[in-house]
Amino acid sequence: MSTTAPATVPASEEAQREVVDLCAELIRFDTSNPTSDERACADWVVAKLAEAGIASELVESAPGRANVVARIPGADTSRGALLVHGHLDVVPADAAEWRVPPFSGEIRDGYLWGRGAIDMKDTVAVMLATARHFARTGTRPSREIVLAFLADEEAGGKYGAHWLVEHRPELFAGVTEAIGEGGGFSYALDDTRRLYPIENAQRGMAWMELTAAGRAGHGSSPNDENAVTDLAESLTRIGRHTFPVRLIEPVRALLAEAARLQRVDLDLDAEDLDAELAKLGHVADFMQVVLRNSANPTMFTAGYQTNVIPGRATARVDGRFLPGHEQELIDTIDALLLPSVSRQWVNHDIAMETAFDGPLVDAMCAAVRAEDPDGHPVPYCNPGGTDAKAFTKLDIRCFGFKGLKLPHDLDYGRLFHGVDERVPLEGLRFGVRVMARLWQDC
């Protein structure tokens, strides 16, 4: 039976106040991955949902590796459910490098500080505050919402999204679309206007281990089969290689919209594309990471004594590929390796892309515009990877959207996994307003 969703009910003042407290409490759980686990934080999430009368299930994939899933009934029972997911784990933080203790949840200068403030306990807090608001007011989302609070995203989701998809797929029965991290934040276009990149694509992951096999020997003797030398040369070739520009549709669409808003005559099919993109100024800098494939050496291990040439050396490379360009990355890496160097996958996961259309996209764009009339939603390719890669295996159409308005002088990208991570308090309140609109109109 289908019913008509009620008119949009704005997020309450209570919801906008409590989202800050919820986020601060979340940050105070040290869920560093791999040095801790998520169980205590997950128990807290279960309790916060239960306070509002929302039942949930806590699922451990291994001792301490905890996930929480809940369902909120929707007004239109004929439509597929929307999955809203966020991860509870964070990357570690060295307190000696921070201006505030990274797990204190301290409020200072209009910001909430701490590890996870933007990746992604801010969004988890918005999810909780919105769910509690709906329960308190008796508001129904336009369709069923499935909430997933996940473990282990920072290490690839082995104990989180991927485990649930493999072992508990029934938890996501009826879900047709999903939103998670990777988009929906503001990016200053000029002094007054902002882009809101909404992720509808992700680069794929191709983390690899390279192994050079050579001839062991004395460090004082000539050796033309030195594993260290061969591996170092291969890594230098990879690290200095520039892949060609490949304009996938979400990137092309964002650049075209930025050009329109800036009244720039932009030819995206020009032979000298770098010169064309330079017309967009800092927007071109923002998009550099998704214009092409990439491969960066990150780790190197060899030897045990200065006067011994080892017979083996290993290294790690972080490879990323655009949708449709995976084979280009693989073929290029293989061509750059010396014959003595072999490779194997450490983490190999898909690239993703979906069309920027449909009622959910319309609702995300409308929610942003309603709360920020100077905001301009655009398609976006996430240069990294998220738990969405797991949910696509269930034929769920995935987007990245959090709804976060940022000060123009905040370098959002540098805060990810960085020192002094923080989120503006008004950005959290903005997120609740946007999420409440989205749930009622999606």
C-alpha positions in Angstrom: 0.0 0.0 0.0 1.3 3.4 -0.9 0.7 6.6 1.1 1.6 10.2 0.4 4.6 11.5 2.4 3.7 14.5 4.6 5.0 18.0 3.8 8.6 18.5 4.8 9.1 19.0 8.6 12.2 21.0 9.4 14.8 19.5 11.7 14.0 20.6 15.2 16.1 22.9 17.3 16.6 20.0 19.6 18.1 17.9 16.8 20.4 20.7 15.7 21.6 21.1 19.3 22.1 17.5 20.1 24.1 16.6 16.9 27.1 18.5 18.4 26.9 16.5 21.6 26.4 13.2 19.8 29.5 13.9 17.6 31.6 14.9 20.6 30.6 11.7 22.4 31.4 9.6 19.3 34.9 11.2 19.0 35.6 10.2 22.6 35.4 6.6 21.7 38.9 5.6 20.5 38.0 3.4 17.6 41.4 3.6 16.0 41.9 1.0 13.3 43.9 -1.2 13.7 44.8 -0.4 17.3 41.3 -0.7 18.8 37.8 -2.0 18.0 34.3 -0.6 17.6 32.3 -2.5 20.2 32.0 0.1 22.9 31.0 2.7 20.4 28.5 0.4 18.7 26.9 -0.4 22.1 26.5 3.3 22.6 24.9 3.7 19.1 22.4 0.9 20.0 21.5 2.7 23.2 21.0 6.1 21.5 18.7 4.5 19.0 16.8 2.6 21.7 16.3 5.9 23.7 14.2 7.1 20.7 12.4 3.8 20.4 14.3 2.6 17.4 15.2 -1.1 17.5 18.6 -2.2 16.0 20.8 -5.3 15.7 24.4 -5.4 16.7 26.5 -7.8 14.6 30.0 -8.7 15.4 32.1 -10.1 12.5 34.9 -10.9 14.9 35.4 -10.2 18.7 35.1 -6.4 19.1 34.4 -5.7 15.4 30.9 -4.4 15.7 28.3 -3.2 13.2 24.8 -1.9 13.9 21.8 -2.0 11.5 18.4 -0.5 12.1 15.3 0.2 10.0 12.9 3.1 10.0 9.6 2.5 8.2 8.7 4.8 5.3 5.4 6.3 4.1 5.6 4.7 0.7 5.9 0.9 1.1 5.9 0.3 -2.6 9.4 1.8 -3.1 12.8 0.2 -2.4 14.5 1.2 0.8 17.4 3.8 1.1 20.5 2.7 2.9 22.3 5.4 4.9 25.7 4.1 6.0 28.6 5.4 8.0 31.7 3.9 9.6 32.6 3.9 13.3 36.3 3.3 13.0 38.9 6.0 12.5 42.6 6.1 11.6 45.0 6.4 14.5 46.2 9.8 15.7 49.5 10.8 17.4 48.5 13.1 20.2 51.9 14.8 20.2 51.2 16.3 16.8 47.8 17.8 17.7 46.8 21.1 19.3 44.1 19.3 21.3 43.9 15.7 22.5 42.6 13.8 19.4 39.9 11.9 21.3 38.7 14.7 23.6 35.9 16.0 21.4 36.9 19.5 22.4 34.9 22.5 21.2 37.1 25.5 20.3 36.7 28.5 18.0 33.4 27.3 16.6 34.7 23.9 15.7 34.5 20.4 17.2 38.0 18.9 17.2 39.1 15.3 17.2 39.9 12.2 15.2 36.9 11.3 13.1 35.4 14.8 13.2 35.0 14.7 9.4 35.9 11.1 8.7 33.2 10.3 9.5 31.8 10.6 13.0 30.2 13.9 11.9 28.0 12.0 9.5 27.3 9.3 12.0 26.1 11.9 14.5 23.9 13.5 11.8 22.4 10.0 11.1 21.7 9.5 14.8 20.3 13.0 15.3 18.0 12.8 12.3 16.8 9.3 13.3 16.0 10.5 16.8 14.3 13.6 15.5 12.0 11.5 13.3 11.2 9.2 16.1 10.4 12.0 18.6 8.2 13.9 16.2 6.5 10.8 14.6 7.8 11.9 11.2 8.0 9.2 8.6 10.6 9.3 5.8 9.2 9.1 2.3 10.4 5.5 2.0 12.0 3.0 4.4 15.5 4.0 5.7 18.0 1.4 6.6 20.7 2.7 8.9 24.1 1.0 9.0 26.9 1.9 11.4 29.9 0.0 10.2 33.2 -1.4 11.4 36.6 -1.4 9.6 36.1 0.9 6.7 39.5 2.4 7.2 41.1 -1.0 6.5 39.0 -2.0 3.6 35.8 -3.2 5.3 36.8 -6.8 5.8 35.0 -6.8 9.2 32.4 -4.4 8.2 30.5 -3.8 4.9 32.2 -6.6 3.0 31.6 -9.1 5.8 27.9 -8.1 6.1 27.3 -8.3 2.4 28.8 -11.8 2.3 27.4 -13.2 5.5 24.3 -11.2 6.4 22.9 -9.9 3.1 19.3 -10.2 4.4 20.0 -7.1 6.5 19.8 -5.1 3.3 16.8 -6.8 1.8 14.7 -4.4 -0.2 17.4 -1.7 -0.5 17.8 -0.2 -3.9 19.9 2.9 -3.3 22.4 4.1 -0.8 24.2 7.2 0.4 27.5 7.2 2.4 30.6 9.2 2.6 32.5 10.7 -0.3 30.4 13.7 -1.3 27.9 16.4 -0.3 30.5 18.8 1.2 30.8 22.3 0.1 33.7 23.6 -2.0 34.1 27.4 -2.4 33.7 28.5 -6.0 34.2 32.2 -5.1 33.5 34.5 -2.2 29.8 33.8 -2.1 29.0 30.6 -4.1 29.8 26.9 -3.3 29.9 23.7 -5.3 28.5 20.6 -3.6 30.1 17.6 -5.2 27.8 14.6 -4.9 29.6 11.4 -5.5 28.3 9.2 -8.3 31.6 7.6 -9.1 34.7 6.2 -7.4 38.1 5.3 -8.6 39.0 1.7 -8.1 41.8 0.4 -5.7 44.8 -1.5 -6.9 47.2 -1.8 -4.0 50.0 -4.1 -4.9 53.1 -5.6 -3.5 56.2 -5.7 -5.7 58.9 -8.3 -5.2 62.3 -8.2 -6.8 64.3 -11.4 -6.9 68.1 -11.1 -7.3 71.4 -12.6 -6.4 72.5 -12.3 -2.8 76.2 -11.4 -2.2 78.7 -9.4 -0.4 78.1 -5.6 -0.2 81.6 -4.9 -1.5 81.3 -6.9 -4.7 79.8 -5.9 -8.1 76.4 -7.4 -8.6 74.3 -6.8 -11.7 71.4 -8.8 -10.2 70.9 -6.6 -7.1 67.2 -6.9 -6.0 67.4 -3.5 -4.2 68.6 -1.7 -7.3 66.0 -3.4 -9.6 63.2 -2.7 -7.3 64.3 0.9 -6.7 64.5 1.5 -10.4 61.1 0.1 -11.0 59.6 2.2 -8.2 61.2 5.3 -9.7 59.7 4.6 -13.1 56.2 4.2 -11.5 56.5 7.2 -9.2 57.6 9.5 -12.0 55.1 8.2 -14.5 52.2 10.5 -15.4 49.1 8.8 -16.7 47.1 10.4 -19.5 44.0 12.4 -18.8 40.7 10.5 -19.1 37.6 12.6 -18.7 34.9 10.4 -17.3 31.4 11.8 -17.4 31.1 12.9 -13.7 34.4 14.8 -14.0 33.4 16.3 -17.3 30.0 17.4 -15.9 31.6 19.1 -12.8 34.1 21.0 -14.9 31.4 22.1 -17.3 29.2 23.4 -14.5 32.1 25.2 -12.9 32.9 26.8 -16.2 29.3 27.9 -16.7 29.1 29.4 -13.2 32.4 31.3 -13.7 31.4 32.3 -17.3 34.5 30.6 -18.7 34.6 29.4 -22.3 36.0 25.9 -21.7 36.8 23.3 -24.4 37.0 20.0 -22.7 37.9 18.3 -26.0 40.9 20.6 -26.6 44.3 19.0 -27.4 46.0 21.1 -24.7 43.5 20.2 -21.9 45.8 21.5 -19.2 45.7 25.0 -20.7 41.9 24.8 -20.8 41.6 23.6 -17.2 43.9 26.4 -16.0 41.0 28.8 -16.9 39.1 27.3 -13.9 41.8 28.3 -11.4 41.5 26.5 -8.0 38.7 24.3 -9.3 41.1 22.6 -11.7 43.5 22.0 -8.8 40.7 20.4 -6.8 39.9 18.0 -9.7 43.5 17.0 -10.6 43.3 13.8 -8.6 40.4 12.4 -10.7 41.6 13.4 -14.1 43.7 10.2 -14.5 44.9 7.0 -13.0 47.6 7.1 -10.4 50.2 4.9 -8.8 52.4 6.0 -5.9 55.1 3.9 -4.2 54.5 4.0 -0.4 56.6 1.3 1.3 60.0 -0.4 0.8 61.6 -3.3 2.6 65.0 -4.9 2.0 68.1 -6.3 3.6 69.3 -6.9 7.1 73.0 -5.9 7.1 74.9 -3.1 5.4 77.5 -5.4 3.9 75.0 -8.0 2.6 73.2 -7.6 -0.8 69.8 -9.3 -0.2 68.4 -11.7 -2.7 64.9 -10.2 -2.3 63.3 -6.8 -1.9 59.7 -5.8 -1.5 57.6 -2.6 -1.8 54.0 -1.5 -1.8 52.3 0.7 -4.4 49.0 2.5 -4.0 47.3 2.3 -7.4 44.0 3.9 -8.3 42.0 3.7 -11.5 39.1 5.5 -13.0 36.0 3.7 -14.0 36.7 2.0 -17.4 40.4 2.3 -17.1 41.6 -0.5 -14.9 43.4 -2.4 -17.6 45.3 0.7 -18.6 46.7 0.9 -15.1 47.7 -2.8 -15.0 49.3 -2.7 -18.4 51.2 0.4 -17.6 52.6 -0.9 -14.3 53.6 -4.2 -15.9 55.5 -2.3 -18.6 57.3 -0.1 -16.1 58.6 -3.1 -14.0 62.0 -4.6 -14.7 61.9 -8.3 -15.6 63.2 -9.3 -12.1 60.2 -7.7 -10.4 56.8 -9.4 -9.9 53.6 -8.0 -8.5 50.7 -9.3 -6.5 47.5 -7.7 -5.2 47.2 -6.5 -1.6 43.8 -4.9 -2.0 42.1 -4.9 -5.4 38.6 -3.4 -5.5 36.2 -2.1 -8.2 35.7 1.3 -9.6 32.1 2.6 -9.6 30.0 4.9 -11.6 26.2 5.5 -11.8 24.1 8.1 -13.7 23.5 11.4 -12.0 19.7 11.2 -12.3 16.5 10.0 -10.7 14.4 11.0 -7.7 17.2 10.5 -5.1 19.6 12.7 -7.0 16.8 15.3 -7.3 16.1 15.1 -3.6 19.8 15.5 -2.6 20.1 18.5 -4.9 16.9 20.1 -3.6 17.9 19.6 0.1 21.2 21.4 -0.5 19.6 24.3 -2.4 16.9 24.7 0.2 19.5 25.2 3.0 22.1 27.0 0.9 20.6 29.1 -2.0 24.2 29.8 -3.1 25.0 26.1 -3.3 25.3 24.3 -6.6 25.2 20.5 -6.5 27.3 18.7 -9.1 28.4 15.2 -10.0 31.7 14.0 -8.6 34.2 11.2 -8.8 35.7 10.2 -5.4 39.4 9.7 -5.8 39.4 7.2 -2.9 37.3 4.3 -1.9 34.4 3.7 0.6 32.1 1.0 1.9 29.9 1.7 -1.2 32.1 -0.8 -3.1 30.7 -3.6 -0.9 27.1 -2.6 -1.4 27.3 -2.5 -5.2 27.6 -6.3 -5.0 24.0 -6.3 -3.9 23.0 -4.3 -7.0 22.5 -1.2 -4.8 23.0 2.1 -6.5 25.4 4.1 -4.4 26.1 7.8 -3.9 28.3 9.8 -1.6 26.4 12.5 0.3 26.8 14.0 3.7 25.5 17.6 3.6 28.2 19.7 5.1 28.6 23.4 4.6 32.2 24.5 5.3 33.8 27.9 5.8 35.6 29.1 2.7 39.0 29.3 4.5 38.9 25.7 5.7 41.1 23.2 3.7 38.7 20.3 4.0 40.8 17.8 2.0 43.9 18.3 4.2 42.0 17.3 7.3 41.2 13.8 6.2 43.6 11.5 8.1 45.5 14.7 9.0 46.4 16.5 12.2 43.9 18.8 14.0 40.9 17.3 12.3 37.8 19.4 13.1 34.3 20.1 11.9 32.4 23.4 12.2 29.5 23.3 14.6 27.3 25.1 12.1 28.3 22.5 9.6 26.9 19.7 11.8 23.6 21.6 12.3 23.4 22.2 8.5 23.9 18.5 8.0 20.9 17.6 10.2 18.7 20.1 8.3 19.8 18.7 5.0 19.4 15.1 6.0 15.9 15.7 7.5 14.8 17.2 4.2 16.4 14.4 2.2 14.7 11.6 4.2 11.3 13.2 3.7 11.7 13.8 0.0 13.9 10.9 -1.3 
